[in-house]
Amino acid sequence: MEESTAKRRKLDHSNGYEAPSATLSTMGASGASAFILETEELLKEVKFDYSKTSSAVQESLRQSKDIVEAIEPHEPLPINDVSAKFEKENRIAIPYPDPKPPKDSQYKLSIAKPALVNVVGSWVLETHVKSQPDLAVDMIVVMPESIFQEKDYLNMRYFYKRAYYLACIASRLSKSMSTAMEFTFDHLHGNLLLPILVARQKDSSDKKRNSKNAPNPYPAIRIIPCAPEGCFPSTKLTAVSNAIRSGKSEEADDAKAPTPFYNTTLKAESQYSSYLRFLHKAAKSCAAFRDACILGRIWLQQRGFGSSLHSGGFGHFEWAALMALLLQGGGRKGEAVLSPSLHSTQLFKATLQYMATANLQKKPRVIGSDPPDVDTLRQSMPILYDTARGTNILYKMTPWSINLLTEQAKWSLSAINNSPLDQFETLFIVRADQPLQMFDLLLNVNLPASKEGFEAVDRKGFVWDFSAKLYNTLKRALDERAQLIHVQVPETTAWQISASPSKGKRSSLLVGIIIDPLKAAQGRDYGPPYEQKKESARFREFWGEKADLWQFPDGNIVESLDWTESSYLGFPGICEAIIRYILKLRLQVNDADLEFHGREISKILPLPPSDKIAFDTARQAFEIFEQDVRNLEDLPLHVKQIAPVSAALRRASLRTPEFNFRKPLLQPMEVVVSFEVSGKWPENLAAIQRAKIAFLLKIGSSLEEAKGDEIKSHLGLENATRDDENLAFLDVVYENGAAFRIRVHSDLEEALLERQTKDQTVDRHVRTEAADLLAAYKRMYTNLPLHNQTVSTFCTRFPALSASIRLTKHWFNSHKLTCHFSEELIELFVLQAFLKPYPWTTPNSATTGFLRALQTLSRWDWRDEPLVVDASGSLSTSQRLEIGTRLQAWRKIDPGMNRTTLFVASSHDVSGVAYTRRGPPRVAASRMTSLARSACRALGTDATGAAGLRSVFRPALSDFDVRIHVSPKVLKSISRGDDAAAAGRSLFKNLDNSNNTSIANRPPPLAESPIQTLVSRLQAAYAGPLLLFHGGADDDGGGSGPVVVGGLWNPLLHRRAFSVRAPCSLMRSADDEDNDNGGGKGKGKGKDGGEEELYEVNKVAVLAEIARVGGDLVEKIEVNDS
């Protein structure tokens, strides 16, 4: 399908719009064609098969039509008399909308045969989808004009007559079709003015279907009474007219409060047939119209939008009507925005772009000829006025729903423009209506028990009137702190035709807020200057006693608000304090009626704003250290670069780097020192390592000489098994508690290793070992400095990234996965969720960022897809395709994924294996995915996460075959160096140096945490039979909690014949020993055909050896009997 070649015109900010064609060509030819193929495949899968149910539905519709047309007429009778008689005789409660007709009402009701019975909506256009939750056929019953009077548009008269007419239809149908259908009343799109009758076919073919979740294969029939066209004067039903009057004021002028929702609802009652003809004409003129409508329905459905009030008031009908209008006009000079020749995907994208840029939330849009006076359209609702039918098709929307719809359209367009190869999934597959993942703040507000002061004259309902006041209050109170505020209203429910609508329990509103991270944490707000008396009076009237005056150093005095008492909690605490105060002041909502969600995170992992100070302090200590090293003048070579590679120096460490004179850093912050290029380096790998040691010793002695007692250096040895890999590091400890671990970088080492890997004259194992050394070299001296710089930069750009990374690392720790996933790999997972946040915007809170990272992991099919983290945005489409090809090559070489499981590429490393060279194994990767999917599933069923957020971090220790309990007290004792301190104690207190905090008496930092040492030693010894799981260096129970190392027995180590190269301790098979008494059952066959004894892993002996090796560290070992 060729793209549109329409010229790009200038956008005009007047009452016109033209969709630029840039969006249609942003993907390029390959991206566009792939997207079109995916959407066409999607349309084939989701289109509803009308052939399977058409005959049954048509028969039900025919029967219903015949029964409705045969309704018994009667003359006008007083409303109270006829209502009481009807309900008594038919046992059907007439669904009058509130307020019910007064007892002294003089209205009269009559019945006459309908003027028309017809099917409208998606069933006629054939735009239903299989996944549609509310599959239904709309059948309108046009009431005859003879039963109405000229003034019936006033004071609910029409809606009372409509309700009575509907009750008579329900009576006739329930008597005639009760054996095949079940009938309930419901509100059309949640509009309390419009009750409808819903008929559902009883599924008698499968009586075993008792589950409430089992879908009925037949669509429901919604019977909708409506007014004939032109029944009421449109001039009396403008947005500024009043149609709800009290007492004897019905003859008065329209001088009261306008009722735009009531008026538009009444006007829309006569427009069903008109819009059916309009949409049918659009479908005939544009071949792709129906498919574009289906794409729009899926896009809206995935974002929780629908035609009902509680779903935002913008659904399939509004989408179809908007596209049909844009096919006729809407341009700057009244020309059509959309062309009938466009493909369905182009229609879809152009409609999205119109929604994103038309500014519907602030500016009325009029499409069609002869537009009315703009003053007659003014209202609080968004306006998209159809002049041909005189209707605002957005009348069911609210200020918050149009804002969210506009933002969703912008986010989708951003996904289309920024990710040309993977836009399809974010547009149509991913569920975007996840409050926890969309909003940064989430709270429930209980509806007040009393309706006094909240019900407006517009008859939209108490819930909506209170929601509007709540939204306006929060919007003004939070001001620039909130980028978006959304109010989710509870859904109305159907009820039996024999009963009145149930009041139900006291419900609540769900309020979601997307905050501005830079402004939300401000502890003081400033209002208008004191000299502006009117503005200051309004400010004080709104804020009450909280408002005070603030004088700047230059003498200016302004109104202000002080929230600094909540600053220690960060922006969530400040925003919560604002919300609690203003709702109690303005709406009388008590603290007990507010419930803030996501507060459990602070109990799971405290993330106070003071953590930023700790990371800044660590960075300042590094700058001081860097300056100290650069100031050394007696080094053989000049220092070219000192690059940090520690997670603490990129604001990504799980624990904050807090240190002082009495509490030094337990784990030094790692750095890499690079010297200027020199020919003095020896051209031998082993000699280079020894030269590095000499450099380290020189740096240490020079620092101690230059700084005196402020610095102490310690040379440490790596766990090296060869003399040609890095052998040593230098720990530099400052008196103030800061500690750094130095490794020296040599450029010549890389050249020698590359030469050795390409040398075909040496044995293959030598080249393989050289390749492993080269990969380790690039990780430490090339990838880690670049990675550190990248993450540090984005932690500054995205304020929530640091806390999100730490929370995600805590999740990996909790589930004992960190030992298999490097810190850098976990950081890339979270960074990807920030760089590619679609279908949402960039997270602004730690909880949102963490949940987005889990969503990324749950959707990633790492068996067939690489994870490409393009932090710099420099990777081209061809490079991305090459990365995918490289993954396919790896899968062909290693189909069992024994060497490379995850394939993660970045903008500075396209090999895909730099971050996963040391793991994880396939078992750990599968466990990560299953845990992430379980977490997303649990939180997806609970909109607020009240039940599942804590359970997300709860480890399933019972899944492990072996659980090794490690003593947290011993871990803490070793980490603090208690053994070294005990050596300095004396029996005489005046001679005791153990409490001396001078740097000379401090024990040297540990090479690694004790738990890491234990796990690495055990895994090296028992890698064959046992795979261990642990949370890493930070998973030490905090010194008091349980510390557990999980283990899984290798299922591939089945019974085998004895061999001198056995992977571990073996014992005779239990079946083999039993068979010694008779049978030979379980004996294996040897090479000569004879029987031989079989052996299996001696699990008891292996665990006993683990207990012996662990010593005091191992408290106990539990074995899963199952």
Summary of the structure (lengths in Angstrom):
residues: 1122
radius of gyration: 36.3
end to end distance: 58.8
largest distance: 113.0
contacts: 3495
relative contact order: 0.06
helix: 44%
strand: 16%
